[in-house]
Amino acid sequence: MTKADVVNEIARNTGISKEDVLRTIEVFMDTVKSSLEHGENIYLRGFGSFILKQRAEKTARDISKNVTIKIPAHTIPAFKPAKEFSARVK
């Protein structure tokens, strides 16, 4: 399902115009990105959480050059679904 499909589905179910739904989704995604950039997690009860995960430094291997490289510690964004959400998908 694409973003356009989501917009169409929400517009059809709510009667809100597609333009308003698209604008709302865009603002939601910008809010999530901005919050994570500032180190703030987002918790949506019953749906899930947008969180930041810390990855430790590790040693990896570049097989094309046959050398060992160090990957520094870094932070990545992640989504952790709520129990109710996971139960419905199973």
Stockholm file with secondary structure:
# STOCKHOLM 1.0

chainA/1-90         MTKADVVNEIARNTGISKEDVLRTIEVFMDTVKSSLEHGENIYLRGFGSFILKQRAEKTARDISKNVTIKIPAHTIPAFKPAKEFSARVK
#=GR chainA/1-90 SS CCHHHHHHHHHHHHCCCHHHHHHHHHHHHHHHHHHHHTTCCEEETTTEEEEEEEECCEEEEETTTTEEEEECCEEEEEEEECHHHHHHHC
#=GC SS_cons        CCHHHHHHHHHHHHCCCHHHHHHHHHHHHHHHHHHHHTTCCEEETTTEEEEEEEECCEEEEETTTTEEEEECCEEEEEEEECHHHHHHHC
//
